[in-house]
Amino acid sequence: MNRKMIFYMIGRILQIEAGLFLLPAAVSLFYLEKSGFSFLIASAAAFLFGFLLTRLFRPSDSMIFAREGFVIVAFAWILMSAFGALPFVISREIPSFTDAFFETVSGFTTTGASILDNVEGLSRGILFWRSFTHWIGGMGVLVFIMAIFPSESGRSIHIMRAEMPGPIVGKILPKIRQTARILYLIYIAMTVLEMIFLLFGGMSLYESAVYAFGTAGTGGFGIRGDSVASYGSYIQWVITVFMLLFGVNFNLFYLILVGKVGQALKSGELRCYAAIAFLSVAAITANIYSLYGSFSHALRDSAFQVASILTTTGYSTCDFNLWPGFSKALLVLLMFVGGCAGSTAGGLKVSRLILIAKMIRRDLRKMIHPRAAGVVTFEGKRVEDATLNGVSVYFGVYAIAFSAILLLISLEPIGFESAFTAVAACINNIGPGLGTVGPAASFSFFSLPSKWLLSLAMLLGRLEIFPILLAFSPSTWRKR
């Protein structure tokens, strides 16, 4: 275990976060808000702590293996959230550190669950920071570091694999730094493009930035208590389209940019993702049409909520708590599906569901034909047994984690529907659930222990469980 390299990398990450604080500080100062000073204080604290770590633990060996990669990612996200909560606490806009930590974890993990009952009562700088955390966490701050700094190790792919969601993470270019840079350039370009479309819809520059950050990171924090409901149909359709785009594997966007459009469109995961979205929208539109009496309105709300839940963004244009049972059940199922691997969306990922389905088909075939070849392919390539085993193990660990958290959350005086969807919304990084945690409600009523537990659920979901488990496992730190 290269302990010095772990602490050194965490120190650098905190220094990056210190710089990121300056953008919301500038927003606060532009609007002459006192909250700007809270960002400057938080920035100084993060920089000094990061500076001490980089000076005290400067490594002689910069090699990073899988174990170090998982630990760096886990502790970096926890400490980033802790320091990211400071502006809320210092400004007294969220005076409780537990609540501020929950809100910040929800931001960085792109969950969008909130403890705020009156979002519009916050200053513009604080609201900007909430949404900016979505954008930072969407692609991953460690991927950002690899994009802008020379690689500290030839094995930095281990960091990318620990932070990027999905069963298979690879490089689109020979060097990991080049891959990270391309991914972030695509991410930035798509964010700016959405901002331009939102500006054409009548949003101010501030509003377009906040909602573009929330969409790009598939997070869902906004600046209005009704999320996106009070905006016009043009704005809602723009956000719907971009939510679906940000749920696509970013490697496919790269293929399109280099002219390999046909190869991108042949992606089995993309086709399955599009089919799930289309069929879900059609089914819900038919189910809720009688409530609206207008096909266009029913289609718009249906498309928006399917895109929001499938991509785990969490924005809303209506209170889907009032929809029929079929539509609500379908949305709950979509909570577990999530977007494509290699996107900013949460959930189990479409690729994992495809692999599970193929493994089931393979095993059923073997029951009938024991000597048949048991090869599983994905995107035209054979999937290694180690990858398939990893998918199976992930499903098992996911089920155990979900069940354990659900049992503990069920101690709260809320109904099963609320408890179940609260855990589903947090561990799948969605935000709103059903019942008392619906789109028109917040998580403020949960007890302090439950807020910490749900914060853990959000981290487990965003980092896909294993980095957190390994970081706190004694065997990980044992010398060999």
Summary of the structure (lengths in Angstrom):
residues: 480
radius of gyration: 21.7
end to end distance: 8.5
largest distance: 73.6
contacts: 1730
relative contact order: 0.11
helix: 68%
strand: 1%
